[in-house]
Amino acid sequence: MGGRGRYSISAWMPRFRLATVPRAKIRDYLLSPKNPGGKAAFFKTLGYTTKNVDRFKKDLLDGLKHNKAFVYAENKRGDVSMSVIMELGITKRAEVVTAWVIEAGEKNPHLVTAYPRKAKGKR
């Protein structure tokens, strides 16, 4: 996603109520301290750990109800990529960028990744 391609702002992600967030994506990727990406340390500061995967999943899905999506143009395969910025957290809150895709031939979006939103003016 990362700003590549043309995008438009949509009021809601298409079919957001049917979006999926695989538990393994949260447990083994976003919240795993063993993952070399280091996202677990950030999400831990917000109160999310592998012990509350279901809460994190619920918060991600709830965030889709209240935030606009940046909808990127389809790629050659027909996949549609989107990002949604939402405020998340249990013990403290921060803006998180979430990336979603509706793959070619599919109807419902699913989570690709999530990461902290950089403060404006910082690189």
PyMOL commands that set and color helices and strands:
alter all, ss='L'
color gray80, all
select helices_A, chain A and resi 16-18+23-30+39-45+50-64
alter helices_A, ss='H'
color red, helices_A
select strands_A, chain A and resi 7-10+69-72+80-88+94-102+110-116
alter strands_A, ss='S'
color yellow, strands_A
deselect
rebuild
show_as cartoon
